[in-house]
Amino acid sequence: MNRDLHNQIYPKRGLSPVAAGTDNTAYVSQIVDRLGFDSLEFLILIGANTDTDATFTVLFEDGDDPALSDHAAVADDYLLGTEALAGFTAADDDNEVRKIGYSGSKRYARVTITPTGNNSGNIFIAGVWLLGHPRLMPTANPPA
């Protein structure tokens, strides 16, 4: 049994840690290029939130253009988990992690996290793309 995960994954910056202000501005991840990898996961790192009624919804989009000018919401059939399960609320989900995976065939992807009701809170959110099943191993360390 091979227990080497280290050489079979490739993390990329998805969303640098940012503090959500007192508004409902969406947080849009970096566009990830899946070239050379057959699996993709987005990890959302959630900090503590001081606003008790804020809700954060997740949208996963894909496309074949590097700038995602052809972006479209990913059909549920190509999501591993759901956007609803990746979403979170300030009231119940402080200091947790969410994940959502992708099994589609498009080369590029991004995630958008949109708050509603974030009127007085402050929350730290970060995201990491995790590419897996590389066509060439081992993957670079540190990742480029």
Protein Blocks (a to p, Z undefined) as FASTA:
>chain_A
ZZbfklmcccddfbdcddddfbfbdcddddddfehiabdcddddddddfbfkbccddddd
ddfbfnlpmgccddfklpgcjfklmpccfklmgoiadddddfbfbfbdcdddddehilkb
ccddddddddehifbdcdddddZZ
